[in-house]
């Protein structure tokens, strides 16, 4: 299977990743709906961002019918902050597959997360920006990046040292 490395990806492409059809069966898949927290990747490169080691910008369209608004919290709907954090980890793992990394992605940690806003059912669009600091591509394949989450143009989360590793056999993790 030949993978065409592109600078942007549609929702259909991201769904293919979740079905192991984008990077192949050895590449890291994204989660399937409803845990896929992205609708599209609008920019992706291996030399941009704050550290010139790679950059991703992705988006999620918000509508009041999204599953988490029905249960978090009753009569006070808000997107769980952990889902925004998970989206950033999803993007770090996707980047590792985009670079040719093999294995199943697993979040390995985060340095610090700051929340200064929220995503409500009245919000329109979430934007994720990931700035890669380091990629290790040896026996261990791991990405380390800083990220931010914006809603309707306002930054509401920042995360440092997002870490994702790829594992050939995730049962040994």
DSSP file (Angstrom, degrees, kcal/mol; ACC not computed):
  #  RESIDUE AA STRUCTURE BP1 BP2  ACC     N-H-->O    O-->H-N    N-H-->O    O-->H-N    TCO  KAPPA ALPHA  PHI   PSI    X-CA   Y-CA   Z-CA
    1    1 A X              0   0    0      0, 0.0     2,-0.5     0, 0.0    21,-0.0   0.000 360.0 360.0 360.0 129.6    0.0    0.0    0.0
    2    2 A X        -     0   0    0      2,-0.0     2,-0.5    22,-0.0    22,-0.1  -0.861 360.0-151.7-101.4 128.7    1.4    3.4   -1.0
    3    3 A X        -     0   0    0     -2,-0.5     2,-0.7    20,-0.1    20,-0.1  -0.870   5.3-146.6-101.7 127.1    0.6    6.3    1.2
    4    4 A X        -     0   0    0     -2,-0.5     2,-0.6    18,-0.1    -2,-0.0  -0.838  15.3-139.8 -93.9 114.3    0.5    9.8   -0.4
    5    5 A X        +     0   0    0     -2,-0.7     2,-0.2     2,-0.0    93,-0.0  -0.638  30.0 179.5 -77.4 115.2    1.7   12.4    2.1
    6    6 A X        -     0   0    0     -2,-0.6     3,-0.1     1,-0.1    92,-0.0  -0.651  37.0-130.4-112.9 169.2   -0.6   15.4    1.8
    7    7 A X  S    S+     0   0    0     -2,-0.2    37,-0.6     1,-0.1     2,-0.3   0.462  92.3  30.4 -98.3  -3.6   -0.6   18.8    3.6
    8    8 A X        -     0   0    0     35,-0.2     2,-0.4    50,-0.0    34,-0.2  -0.989  65.7-159.0-151.7 154.6   -4.4   18.6    4.3
    9    9 A X  B     -A   41   0A   0     32,-2.3    32,-2.5    -2,-0.3     2,-0.1  -0.997  10.6-138.8-140.1 139.7   -6.9   15.9    5.0
   10   10 A X     >  -     0   0    0     -2,-0.4     4,-2.2    30,-0.2     5,-0.2  -0.350  36.4-100.9 -86.8 171.0  -10.7   15.7    4.8
   11   11 A X  H  > S+     0   0    0      1,-0.2     4,-2.4     2,-0.2     5,-0.2   0.893 125.5  56.0 -58.4 -40.0  -13.1   14.0    7.3
   12   12 A X  H  > S+     0   0    0      1,-0.2     4,-2.0     2,-0.2    -1,-0.2   0.896 106.6  49.4 -61.2 -40.3  -13.3   11.1    4.8
   13   13 A X  H  > S+     0   0    0      2,-0.2     4,-1.8     1,-0.2    -1,-0.2   0.914 110.7  50.1 -62.1 -43.4   -9.5   10.7    5.0
   14   14 A X  H  X S+     0   0    0     -4,-2.2     4,-1.7     1,-0.2    16,-0.3   0.865 109.1  51.1 -66.6 -36.4   -9.5   10.8    8.8
   15   15 A X  H  X S+     0   0    0     -4,-2.4     4,-1.2     2,-0.2    -1,-0.2   0.895 106.8  54.9 -65.3 -40.0  -12.2    8.1    8.8
   16   16 A X  H  <>S+     0   0    0     -4,-2.0     5,-3.2     1,-0.2     6,-0.7   0.888 104.5  54.6 -59.1 -38.5  -10.0    6.0    6.5
   17   17 A X  H ><5S+     0   0    0     -4,-1.8     3,-1.9     4,-0.2    -1,-0.2   0.929 105.2  52.2 -60.4 -44.4   -7.2    6.4    9.1
   18   18 A X  H 3<5S+     0   0    0     -4,-1.7    -1,-0.2     1,-0.3    -2,-0.2   0.757 109.7  50.0 -63.0 -24.3   -9.5    5.0   11.8
   19   19 A X  T 3<5S-     0   0    0     -4,-1.2    -1,-0.3    -3,-0.3    -2,-0.2   0.225 117.9-112.9 -95.7  12.6  -10.2    2.0    9.5
   20   20 A X  T < 5S+     0   0    0     -3,-1.9    -3,-0.2    10,-0.2    -2,-0.1   0.788  88.1 115.8  59.6  31.0   -6.5    1.4    8.9
   21   21 A X      < +     0   0    0     -5,-3.2    -4,-0.2    -6,-0.2    -5,-0.1   0.456  66.7  52.1-105.7  -3.5   -6.9    2.4    5.2
   22   22 A X  S    S+     0   0    0     -6,-0.7    -5,-0.1     2,-0.2   -18,-0.1   0.895 125.1  16.8 -98.0 -55.4   -4.8    5.5    5.2
   23   23 A X  S    S-     0   0    0      1,-0.3     3,-0.3    -6,-0.1     4,-0.1   0.398 113.1-113.3 -96.1   1.0   -1.4    4.5    6.7
   24   24 A X    >   -     0   0    0      1,-0.2     3,-1.1     2,-0.1    -1,-0.3  -0.178  45.1 -58.4  86.9 174.2   -2.1    0.7    6.2
   25   25 A X  T 3  S+     0   0    0      1,-0.3    -1,-0.2    -4,-0.1     4,-0.1   0.703 136.0  51.3 -67.6 -20.1   -2.5   -2.0    8.8
   26   26 A X  T 3  S+     0   0    0     -3,-0.3    77,-3.8    -6,-0.1    -1,-0.3   0.595  95.9  87.7 -90.7 -11.7    0.9   -1.3   10.3
   27   27 A X  B <  S-H  102   0B   0     -3,-1.1     2,-0.5    75,-0.3    75,-0.2  -0.419  91.7 -90.9 -87.7 163.5    0.3    2.4   10.7
   28   28 A X        -     0   0    0     73,-0.5     2,-0.2    65,-0.2    76,-0.2  -0.591  42.5-147.0 -75.9 121.3   -1.3    4.2   13.7
   29   29 A X        -     0   0    0     -2,-0.5    76,-0.3   -11,-0.1   -11,-0.2  -0.554   9.7-125.3 -84.0 152.1   -5.0    4.6   13.2
   30   30 A X        -     0   0    0    -16,-0.3   -10,-0.2    -2,-0.2     6,-0.1  -0.515  43.0 -88.1 -78.8 161.3   -7.1    7.5   14.5
   31   31 A X        -     0   0    0      4,-0.2   -13,-0.2    -2,-0.2     2,-0.2  -0.308  44.4-115.4 -64.9 158.0  -10.0    6.6   16.7
   32   32 A X    >>  -     0   0    0    -14,-0.2     3,-1.6     1,-0.1     4,-0.6  -0.481  54.7 -44.2 -85.9 163.3  -13.4    6.0   15.1
   33   33 A X  T 34 S+     0   0    0      1,-0.3    -1,-0.1     2,-0.3     4,-0.1  -0.410 123.0  29.9 -58.2 143.4  -16.5    8.1   15.5
   34   34 A X  T 34 S+     0   0    0      2,-0.2    -1,-0.3    -3,-0.1    33,-0.1  -0.987 124.8  48.2 -91.0   4.1  -17.6    9.3   18.0
   35   35 A X  T <4 S+     0   0    0     -3,-1.6     2,-0.7     2,-0.1    -2,-0.3   0.619  83.0 103.1 -80.9 -10.6  -14.1    9.5   19.6
   36   36 A X     <  -     0   0    0     -4,-0.6    -2,-0.2     1,-0.1    51,-0.1  -0.627  54.0-170.5 -69.8 116.0  -12.6   11.1   16.5
   37   37 A X        +     0   0    0     -2,-0.7     2,-0.3    46,-0.1    -1,-0.1   0.030  55.5  78.6-101.2  26.0  -12.4   14.7   17.6
   38   38 A X        -     0   0    0      1,-0.1    22,-0.3   -27,-0.1     3,-0.1  -0.978  45.7-175.0-134.6 144.2  -11.4   16.2   14.2
   39   39 A X  S    S-     0   0    0     20,-3.5     2,-0.3     1,-0.4    21,-0.2   0.625  76.6 -11.5-105.7 -24.2  -13.3   17.1   11.1
   40   40 A X  E     - B   0  59A   0     19,-1.5    19,-2.6   -30,-0.1     2,-0.6  -0.970  51.8-129.0-168.8 154.3  -10.3   18.0    8.9
   41   41 A X  E     -AB   9  58A   0    -32,-2.5   -32,-2.3    -2,-0.3    17,-0.3  -0.973  23.8-178.4-108.1 120.2   -6.6   18.8    8.9
   42   42 A X  E     +     0   0A   0     15,-2.1     2,-0.3    -2,-0.6    16,-0.2   0.671  66.9  18.2 -97.4 -18.0   -6.2   22.1    7.1
   43   43 A X  E     + B   0  57A   0     14,-1.6    14,-2.5   -34,-0.1     2,-0.3  -0.963  61.0 164.6-154.3 136.5   -2.4   22.4    7.3
   44   44 A X  E     + B   0  56A   0    -37,-0.6     2,-0.3    -2,-0.3    12,-0.2  -0.955   8.8 152.5-153.7 129.9    0.4   19.9    8.0
   45   45 A X  E     - B   0  55A   0     10,-2.2    10,-2.2    -2,-0.3     3,-0.1  -0.974  41.6-132.0-153.2 166.1    4.1   20.1    7.4
   46   46 A X  S    S+     0   0    0     -2,-0.3    10,-0.0     8,-0.3    -1,-0.0   0.267 101.4  41.9-105.5  10.8    7.4   18.7    8.8
   47   47 A X  S    S+     0   0    0      6,-0.1    -1,-0.1     8,-0.1     2,-0.1   0.292  97.0  80.0-138.8  11.0    9.3   21.9    9.1
   48   48 A X      > +     0   0    0     -3,-0.1     6,-2.2     4,-0.1     5,-0.8  -0.187  50.0  75.2-105.6-161.4    7.0   24.5   10.5
   49   49 A X  T > 5S-     0   0    0      3,-0.2     3,-1.0     1,-0.2     6,-0.1  -0.157  98.7 -52.9  83.5 178.2    5.6   25.5   13.8
   50   50 A X  T 3 5S+     0   0    0      1,-0.2    -1,-0.2     4,-0.1     5,-0.1   0.746 141.0  37.2 -62.0 -25.5    7.3   27.3   16.7
   51   51 A X  T 3 5S-     0   0    0     81,-0.3    -1,-0.2    -3,-0.3    -2,-0.2   0.342 104.3-123.0-111.3   4.6   10.2   24.9   16.7
   52   52 A X  T < 5S+     0   0    0     -3,-1.0    -3,-0.2     2,-0.1    -4,-0.1   0.784  86.5 105.4  57.2  31.2   10.5   24.3   12.9
   53   53 A X  S   <S-     0   0    0     -5,-0.8    -4,-0.1    79,-0.6    -6,-0.1   0.252  91.5 -45.5-121.6   9.3   10.1   20.6   13.5
   54   54 A X        -     0   0    0     -6,-2.2    78,-2.4    78,-0.2    -1,-0.4  -0.372  50.4-151.7 134.1 148.6    6.5   20.2   12.3
   55   55 A X  E     -BC  45 131A   0    -10,-2.2   -10,-2.2    76,-0.2     2,-0.4  -0.998   5.8-172.8-149.7 141.5    3.1   21.7   12.5
   56   56 A X  E     -BC  44 130A   0     74,-1.9    74,-2.8    -2,-0.3     2,-0.4  -0.999   1.9-172.6-134.5 137.8   -0.5   20.7   12.3
   57   57 A X  E     +BC  43 129A   0    -14,-2.5   -15,-2.1    -2,-0.4   -14,-1.6  -0.996  18.7 168.0-126.6 126.4   -3.7   22.8   12.2
   58   58 A X  E     -BC  41 128A   0     70,-2.2    70,-2.9    -2,-0.4     2,-0.3  -0.879  17.6-146.0-135.5 164.0   -7.0   20.9   12.4
   59   59 A X  E     -BC  40 127A   0    -19,-2.6   -20,-3.5    -2,-0.3   -19,-1.5  -0.948   8.1-163.0-135.9 153.5  -10.6   21.8   13.0
   60   60 A X  E     - C   0 126A   0     66,-2.2    66,-2.9    -2,-0.3     2,-0.4  -0.991  21.6-137.4-131.9 124.5  -13.8   20.4   14.6
   61   61 A X  E     - C   0 125A   0     -2,-0.4     2,-0.5    64,-0.2    64,-0.2  -0.675  20.7-143.4 -80.6 133.8  -17.2   21.8   13.7
   62   62 A X        +     0   0    0     62,-2.7     2,-0.3    -2,-0.4    58,-0.0  -0.835  25.8 165.5-102.1 133.7  -19.4   22.2   16.8
   63   63 A X    >   -     0   0    0     -2,-0.5     3,-1.8    62,-0.0    59,-0.1  -0.979  46.2-114.8-139.1 153.9  -23.1   21.6   16.7
   64   64 A X  T 3  S+     0   0    0     -2,-0.3    57,-0.1     1,-0.3    58,-0.1   0.605 108.5  67.8 -67.0  -9.7  -25.4   21.2   19.7
   65   65 A X  T 3   +     0   0    0     56,-0.1    -1,-0.3     4,-0.1     5,-0.1   0.447  67.1 127.8 -89.1   0.3  -26.2   17.6   18.7
   66   66 A X    X>  -     0   0    0     -3,-1.8     3,-1.3     1,-0.1     4,-0.6  -0.318  69.8-117.9 -59.8 142.2  -22.7   16.3   19.5
   67   67 A X  G >4 S+     0   0    0      1,-0.3     3,-1.0     2,-0.2     4,-0.4   0.789 106.8  57.3 -56.1 -38.3  -22.9   13.3   21.8
   68   68 A X  G >> S+     0   0    0      1,-0.2     4,-1.6     2,-0.2     3,-0.9   0.767  94.8  65.4 -71.5 -24.0  -21.0   14.8   24.8
   69   69 A X  G <4 S+     0   0    0     -3,-1.3    -1,-0.2     1,-0.2     7,-0.2   0.787  96.1  59.1 -67.2 -24.7  -23.3   17.8   25.2
   70   70 A X  G << S+     0   0    0     -3,-1.0    -1,-0.2    -4,-0.6    -2,-0.2   0.703 120.5  23.5 -74.8 -19.2  -26.1   15.4   26.2
   71   71 A X  T <4 S+     0   0    0     -3,-0.9     3,-0.4    -4,-0.4     2,-0.4   0.474  98.1  89.9-127.7  -4.2  -24.2   14.0   29.1
   72   72 A X  S  < S-     0   0    0     -4,-1.6     6,-3.1     1,-0.4    -1,-0.2  -0.789 111.5 -12.1-134.4  90.9  -21.6   16.5   30.3
   73   73 A X  S >  S-     0   0    0     -2,-0.4     3,-2.2     4,-0.4    -1,-0.4   0.758  77.4-122.2-112.8 159.8  -23.3   18.1   32.3
   74   74 A X  T 3  S-     0   0    0     -3,-0.4    -3,-0.1     1,-0.3    -4,-0.1  -0.408 102.1  -3.6 -61.2 126.8  -27.1   17.7   32.6
   75   75 A X  T 3  S+     0   0    0     -2,-0.2    -1,-0.3    -5,-0.1    -5,-0.1   0.588 132.7  68.3  62.9  13.2  -28.7   21.2   32.0
   76   76 A X  S <  S-     0   0    0     -3,-2.2    -2,-0.1    -7,-0.2     2,-0.1  -0.348  75.4-169.0-151.1  61.2  -25.1   22.6   31.7
   77   77 A X        +     0   0    0     -7,-0.0    44,-0.4    -8,-0.0    -4,-0.4  -0.323  17.6 152.3 -69.0 133.7  -23.7   21.2   28.5
   78   78 A X        -     0   0    0     -6,-3.1     2,-0.4   -10,-0.3    42,-0.2  -0.975  49.3-104.6-153.1 145.0  -20.0   21.7   27.8
   79   79 A X        -     0   0    0     40,-2.8    40,-0.4    -2,-0.3     5,-0.1  -0.599  48.0-109.2 -70.1 127.3  -17.4   19.8   25.8
   80   80 A X    >>  -     0   0    0     -2,-0.4     3,-1.4     1,-0.2     4,-0.9  -0.338  17.6-133.6 -58.4 134.9  -15.2   17.9   28.3
   81   81 A X  H 3> S+     0   0    0      1,-0.3     4,-1.9     2,-0.2     3,-0.3   0.818 104.1  65.3 -58.8 -31.2  -11.7   19.4   28.5
   82   82 A X  H 3> S+     0   0    0      1,-0.2     4,-2.5     2,-0.2    -1,-0.3   0.785  95.4  58.0 -65.1 -25.6  -10.2   15.9   28.2
   83   83 A X  H <> S+     0   0    0     -3,-1.4     4,-2.1     2,-0.2    -1,-0.2   0.869 105.5  48.8 -72.4 -35.2  -11.7   15.5   24.7
   84   84 A X  H  X S+     0   0    0     -4,-0.9     4,-1.6    -3,-0.3    -2,-0.2   0.895 112.8  48.3 -66.5 -39.5   -9.8   18.6   23.5
   85   85 A X  H  X S+     0   0    0     -4,-1.9     4,-2.0     2,-0.2    -2,-0.2   0.918 110.6  51.1 -64.4 -43.8   -6.6   17.1   25.1
   86   86 A X  H  X S+     0   0    0     -4,-2.5     4,-2.9     1,-0.2    -2,-0.2   0.886 104.9  57.2 -61.4 -38.7   -7.3   13.8   23.4
   87   87 A X  H  X S+     0   0    0     -4,-2.1     4,-2.1     1,-0.2    -1,-0.2   0.904 105.8  50.2 -58.8 -40.8   -7.7   15.6   20.1
   88   88 A X  H  X S+     0   0    0     -4,-1.6     4,-1.9     2,-0.2    -1,-0.2   0.916 111.3  47.9 -65.7 -41.1   -4.2   17.0   20.5
   89   89 A X  H  X S+     0   0    0     -4,-2.0     4,-2.4     1,-0.2    -2,-0.2   0.903 108.5  55.7 -63.2 -39.4   -2.8   13.5   21.3
   90   90 A X  H  X S+     0   0    0     -4,-2.9     4,-2.4     1,-0.2    -2,-0.2   0.910 108.2  48.5 -57.1 -42.4   -4.7   12.2   18.2
   91   91 A X  H  X S+     0   0    0     -4,-2.1     4,-2.3     2,-0.2    -1,-0.2   0.868 108.1  52.9 -68.9 -37.0   -3.0   14.7   16.0
   92   92 A X  H  X S+     0   0    0     -4,-1.9     4,-1.7     2,-0.2    -1,-0.2   0.938 112.4  45.7 -62.8 -45.3    0.5   13.9   17.4
   93   93 A X  H  X S+     0   0    0     -4,-2.4     4,-1.8     1,-0.2    -2,-0.2   0.896 110.6  53.0 -63.5 -40.7   -0.1   10.2   16.7
   94   94 A X  H  X S+     0   0    0     -4,-2.4     4,-2.5     1,-0.2    -1,-0.2   0.911 106.7  53.3 -60.2 -42.5   -1.4   11.0   13.2
   95   95 A X  H  X S+     0   0    0     -4,-2.3     4,-1.9     1,-0.2    -1,-0.2   0.895 105.1  53.9 -60.4 -41.3    1.7   13.0   12.5
   96   96 A X  H  <>S+     0   0    0     -4,-1.7     5,-2.8     1,-0.2     4,-0.3   0.903 111.2  45.7 -61.5 -40.1    3.9   10.0   13.4
   97   97 A X  H ><5S+     0   0    0     -4,-1.8     3,-1.4     3,-0.2    -2,-0.2   0.887 108.6  56.3 -66.6 -39.2    2.0    7.9   10.9
   98   98 A X  H 3<5S+     0   0    0     -4,-2.5    -2,-0.2     1,-0.3    -1,-0.2   0.830 105.3  52.4 -60.8 -33.5    2.3   10.7    8.3
   99   99 A X  T 3<5S-     0   0    0     -4,-1.9    -1,-0.3    -5,-0.2    -2,-0.2   0.553 130.3 -97.1 -79.3  -7.4    6.0   10.5    8.8
  100  100 A X  T < 5 +     0   0    0     -3,-1.4    -3,-0.2    -4,-0.3    -2,-0.1   0.476  69.7 155.5 105.8   4.4    6.0    6.8    8.2
  101  101 A X      < -     0   0    0     -5,-2.8   -73,-0.5    -6,-0.2     2,-0.3  -0.312  29.1-146.6 -65.0 148.3    5.9    5.5   11.7
  102  102 A X  B     +H   27   0B   0    -75,-0.2   -75,-0.3    64,-0.1     2,-0.2  -0.865  47.3  50.8-117.8 149.9    4.4    2.1   12.4
  103  103 A X  S    S-     0   0    0    -77,-3.8     2,-0.5    -2,-0.3    65,-0.2  -0.652  86.4 -53.0 122.9-177.5    2.5    0.7   15.3
  104  104 A X  E     -D  167   0A   0     63,-2.9    63,-2.3    -2,-0.2     2,-0.2  -0.855  55.7-122.4-100.1 132.1   -0.5    1.6   17.5
  105  105 A X  E     +D  166   0A   0     -2,-0.5     2,-0.4   -76,-0.3    61,-0.2  -0.504  29.9 179.5 -78.8 140.8   -0.5    5.1   19.1
  106  106 A X  E     -D  165   0A   0     59,-2.3    59,-2.5    -2,-0.2     2,-0.2  -0.993  31.3-118.5-140.0 132.5   -0.7    5.6   22.8
  107  107 A X  E     -D  164   0A   0     -2,-0.4    57,-0.3    57,-0.2     3,-0.1  -0.511  26.5-175.0 -66.5 133.9   -0.7    8.8   24.8
  108  108 A X  E     -     0   0A   0     55,-3.1     2,-0.3     1,-0.4    56,-0.2   0.437  50.2 -70.8-112.9  -4.5    2.4    8.9   27.1
  109  109 A X  E     -D  163   0A   0     54,-1.0    54,-2.7     0, 0.0    -1,-0.4  -0.838  34.8-114.2 144.3-179.7    1.7   12.0   29.0
  110  110 A X        -     0   0    0     -2,-0.3    51,-0.2    52,-0.2    52,-0.2  -0.976  13.0-141.3-152.8 144.0    1.6   15.8   29.0
  111  111 A X  S    S-     0   0    0     49,-2.7     2,-0.3    -2,-0.3    50,-0.2   0.992  78.4 -16.0 -72.2 -64.0    3.7   18.4   30.8
  112  112 A X  E     -E  160   0A   0     48,-0.7    48,-2.3     2,-0.0     2,-0.4  -0.998  55.6-162.1-146.8 141.5    1.2   21.0   31.7
  113  113 A X  E     -E  159   0A   0     -2,-0.3     2,-0.4    46,-0.2    46,-0.2  -0.992   5.9-169.0-126.1 133.3   -2.4   21.8   30.6
  114  114 A X  E     -E  158   0A   0     44,-2.6    44,-1.8    -2,-0.4     2,-0.5  -0.988   3.9-162.6-123.7 129.6   -4.1   25.2   31.2
  115  115 A X  E     +E  157   0A   0     -2,-0.4    42,-0.2    42,-0.2     3,-0.1  -0.945  21.9 158.2-109.6 125.6   -7.8   25.7   30.7
  116  116 A X        +     0   0    0     40,-3.5     2,-0.3    -2,-0.5    41,-0.2   0.135  65.9  14.3-131.4  18.9   -9.0   29.3   30.4
  117  117 A X        -     0   0    0     39,-0.7     2,-0.3     2,-0.0    39,-0.1  -0.955  67.8-120.7-171.7-175.5  -12.3   28.8   28.5
  118  118 A X        -     0   0    0     -2,-0.3     2,-0.6    -3,-0.1   -38,-0.1  -0.949  14.3-123.9-144.5 161.1  -14.9   26.3   27.4
  119  119 A X        -     0   0    0    -40,-0.4   -40,-2.8    -2,-0.3     2,-0.2  -0.943  35.4-175.7-110.1 117.1  -16.6   24.9   24.3
  120  120 A X    >   -     0   0    0     -2,-0.6     3,-2.0   -42,-0.2   -42,-0.2  -0.634  42.4-103.2-109.5 165.2  -20.4   25.2   24.5
  121  121 A X  T 3  S+     0   0    0    -44,-0.4   -57,-0.3     1,-0.3   -56,-0.1   0.728 121.8  59.3 -60.2 -20.3  -23.2   24.0   22.1
  122  122 A X  T 3  S+     0   0    0    -59,-0.1    -1,-0.3   -58,-0.1   -60,-0.0   0.557  84.3 104.2 -84.5  -8.8  -23.4   27.6   20.8
  123  123 A X    <   -     0   0    0     -3,-2.0     3,-0.1     1,-0.1    -4,-0.1  -0.282  55.9-159.8 -67.4 159.6  -19.8   27.5   19.7
  124  124 A X        +     0   0    0      1,-0.3   -62,-2.7   -63,-0.1     2,-0.4   0.802  61.5  11.2-109.5 -47.4  -19.1   27.1   16.0
  125  125 A X  E     -C   61   0A   0    -64,-0.2    27,-2.9   -66,-0.0     2,-0.4  -0.993  50.3-155.2-146.8 134.8  -15.5   25.9   15.4
  126  126 A X  E     -CF  60 151A   0    -66,-2.9   -66,-2.2    -2,-0.4     2,-0.4  -0.888  15.7-161.8-102.5 136.4  -12.7   24.4   17.4
  127  127 A X  E     -CF  59 150A   0     23,-2.6    23,-2.8    -2,-0.4     2,-0.4  -0.981   0.9-161.5-121.6 131.5   -9.1   24.9   16.0
  128  128 A X  E     -CF  58 149A   0    -70,-2.9   -70,-2.2    -2,-0.4     2,-0.4  -0.924   4.0-170.0-110.3 135.0   -6.2   22.8   17.2
  129  129 A X  E     -CF  57 148A   0     19,-2.2    19,-2.0    -2,-0.4     2,-0.5  -0.993   3.0-169.3-127.4 125.6   -2.6   23.9   16.6
  130  130 A X  E     -CF  56 147A   0    -74,-2.8   -74,-1.9    -2,-0.4     2,-0.6  -0.960   4.9-167.3-119.8 125.9    0.3   21.4   17.2
  131  131 A X  E     -CF  55 146A   0     15,-3.3    15,-2.6    -2,-0.5     2,-0.2  -0.946  19.6-138.5-115.1 111.1    3.9   22.6   17.3
  132  132 A X  E     + F   0 145A   0    -78,-2.4   -79,-0.6    -2,-0.6   -81,-0.3  -0.489  24.1 176.3 -76.0 135.3    6.4   19.6   17.2
  133  133 A X  E     -     0   0A   0     11,-3.1     2,-0.3     1,-0.4    12,-0.2   0.723  68.4  -2.4-101.9 -35.0    9.4   19.9   19.5
  134  134 A X  E     - F   0 144A   0     10,-1.9    10,-2.7     2,-0.0     2,-0.4  -0.979  50.0-162.5-160.7 142.2   10.9   16.5   18.8
  135  135 A X  E     - F   0 143A   0     -2,-0.3     2,-0.5     8,-0.2     8,-0.2  -0.991  10.3-161.1-128.7 124.0   10.3   13.3   16.9
  136  136 A X  E     + F   0 142A   0      6,-3.2     6,-2.1    -2,-0.4     2,-0.2  -0.915  11.5 177.3-102.5 125.6   12.2   10.1   17.9
  137  137 A X  E     + F   0 141A   0     -2,-0.5     4,-0.2     4,-0.2     2,-0.1  -0.577  42.5  92.9-133.2  70.3   12.2    7.5   15.1
  138  138 A X  S    S-     0   0    0      2,-2.4    -2,-0.0    -2,-0.2     0, 0.0  -0.180 106.6 -42.7-125.3-139.5   14.3    4.6   16.2
  139  139 A X  S    S+     0   0    0     -2,-0.1     2,-0.5     1,-0.1    -3,-0.0   0.920 139.5  54.5 -60.3 -41.0   13.1    1.4   18.0
  140  140 A X  S    S-     0   0    0     27,-0.1    -2,-2.4     2,-0.0     2,-0.6  -0.826  78.0-163.2 -88.7 128.0   11.0    3.8   20.0
  141  141 A X  E     +FG 137 166A   0     25,-0.7    25,-2.5    -2,-0.5     2,-0.3  -0.967  25.2 154.5-112.1 117.8    8.8    6.1   17.9
  142  142 A X  E     -FG 136 165A   0     -6,-2.1    -6,-3.2    -2,-0.6     2,-0.4  -1.000  29.8-153.8-147.7 141.5    7.6    9.1   19.8
  143  143 A X  E     -FG 135 164A   0     21,-2.5    21,-1.8    -2,-0.3     2,-0.4  -0.925   6.3-166.6-113.6 142.6    6.5   12.6   19.2
  144  144 A X  E     +FG 134 163A   0    -10,-2.7   -11,-3.1    -2,-0.4   -10,-1.9  -0.998  23.2 154.0-128.0 127.5    6.7   15.5   21.6
  145  145 A X  E     -FG 132 162A   0     17,-1.9    17,-3.6    -2,-0.4     2,-0.3  -0.969  39.3-126.9-149.4 159.6    4.7   18.7   20.9
  146  146 A X  E     -F  131   0A   0    -15,-2.6   -15,-3.3    -2,-0.3     2,-0.3  -0.837  35.6-174.3-102.7 150.3    3.1   21.7   22.4
  147  147 A X  E     -FG 130 159A   0     12,-2.8    12,-2.7    -2,-0.3     2,-0.3  -0.954  17.6-159.8-144.4 163.1   -0.5   22.5   21.5
  148  148 A X  E     -FG 129 158A   0    -19,-2.0   -19,-2.2    -2,-0.3     2,-0.4  -0.992   8.7-149.5-142.0 151.2   -3.4   24.9   21.8
  149  149 A X  E     -FG 128 157A   0      8,-2.0     7,-3.3    -2,-0.3     8,-1.7  -0.983  16.3-174.1-120.3 129.0   -7.1   24.7   21.4
  150  150 A X  E     -FG 127 155A   0    -23,-2.8   -23,-2.6    -2,-0.4     2,-0.5  -0.923  11.7-155.9-119.3 147.7   -9.1   27.7   20.2
  151  151 A X  E >  S-FG 126 154A   0      3,-2.5     3,-2.0    -2,-0.4   -25,-0.2  -0.991  80.6 -17.8-123.1 125.0  -12.9   28.1   20.0
  152  152 A X  T 3  S-     0   0    0    -27,-2.9    -1,-0.1    -2,-0.5   -26,-0.1   0.854 132.3 -47.7  48.5  40.9  -14.2   30.7   17.5
  153  153 A X  T 3  S+     0   0    0    -28,-0.3     2,-0.5     1,-0.2    -1,-0.3   0.356 115.2 110.6  89.4  -4.2  -10.8   32.3   17.3
  154  154 A X  E <   - G   0 151A   0     -3,-2.0    -3,-2.5     2,-0.0     2,-0.3  -0.910  68.5-126.2-108.8 125.3  -10.1   32.5   21.1
  155  155 A X  E     + G   0 150A   0     -2,-0.5    -5,-0.3    -5,-0.3     3,-0.1  -0.515  37.2 164.0 -68.1 127.4   -7.4   30.3   22.7
  156  156 A X  E     +     0   0A   0     -7,-3.3   -40,-3.5     1,-0.3   -39,-0.7   0.577  58.3  33.7-123.3 -16.8   -8.9   28.4   25.6
  157  157 A X  E     -EG 115 149A   0     -8,-1.7    -8,-2.0   -42,-0.2     2,-0.4  -0.991  55.7-171.8-136.9 147.7   -6.4   25.5   26.3
  158  158 A X  E     -EG 114 148A   0    -44,-1.8   -44,-2.6    -2,-0.3     2,-0.4  -0.994   6.8-174.4-131.7 141.3   -2.7   25.3   26.1
  159  159 A X  E     -EG 113 147A   0    -12,-2.7   -12,-2.8    -2,-0.4     2,-0.3  -1.000   7.2-157.4-136.6 137.5   -0.7   22.1   26.6
  160  160 A X  E    S+E  112   0A   0    -48,-2.3   -49,-2.7    -2,-0.4   -48,-0.7  -0.852  70.2   9.2-111.3 151.1    3.1   21.5   26.8
  161  161 A X  E     -     0   0A   0     -2,-0.3     2,-0.4   -51,-0.2   -15,-0.2   0.865  69.3-172.8  52.3  48.5    5.0   18.4   26.0
  162  162 A X  E     - G   0 145A   0    -17,-3.6   -17,-1.9    -3,-0.2     2,-0.4  -0.591  11.9-160.4 -65.1 126.3    2.2   16.3   24.6
  163  163 A X  E     +DG 109 144A   0    -54,-2.7   -55,-3.1    -2,-0.4   -54,-1.0  -0.956  19.1 171.2-121.4 131.3    3.8   12.8   24.2
  164  164 A X  E     -DG 107 143A   0    -21,-1.8   -21,-2.5    -2,-0.4     2,-0.3  -0.999  10.1-166.8-134.5 135.5    2.6   10.0   22.0
  165  165 A X  E     -DG 106 142A   0    -59,-2.5   -59,-2.3    -2,-0.4     2,-0.5  -0.866  16.3-132.9-117.8 156.0    4.4    6.7   21.3
  166  166 A X  E     -DG 105 141A   0    -25,-2.5   -25,-0.7    -2,-0.3     2,-0.4  -0.926  22.2-166.3-107.9 133.3    3.9    4.0   18.7
  167  167 A X  E     -D  104   0A   0    -63,-2.3   -63,-2.9    -2,-0.5     3,-0.4  -0.972  22.3-155.3-124.7 129.9    4.0    0.4   19.8
  168  168 A X  S    S+     0   0    0     -2,-0.4     2,-0.4     1,-0.3    -1,-0.1   0.892 101.2  23.8 -65.5 -39.8    4.2   -2.7   17.7
  169  169 A X  S >  S-     0   0    0      1,-0.1     3,-2.1   -65,-0.1    -1,-0.3  -0.850  71.0-172.1-127.7  93.5    2.5   -4.7   20.4
  170  170 A X  G >  S+     0   0    0     -2,-0.4     3,-1.1    -3,-0.4    -1,-0.1   0.643  79.0  75.3 -65.9 -11.6    0.4   -2.4   22.7
  171  171 A X  G 3  S+     0   0    0      1,-0.2    -1,-0.3     2,-0.1    -2,-0.0   0.710  92.6  55.3 -70.8 -16.2   -0.2   -5.2   25.1
  172  172 A X  G <         0   0    0     -3,-2.1    -1,-0.2     1,-0.2    -2,-0.2   0.498 360.0 360.0 -90.5  -4.3    3.4   -4.7   26.3
  173  173 A X    <         0   0    0     -3,-1.1    -1,-0.2    -4,-0.2    -2,-0.1   0.463 360.0 360.0 -72.4 360.0    2.8   -1.1   27.0
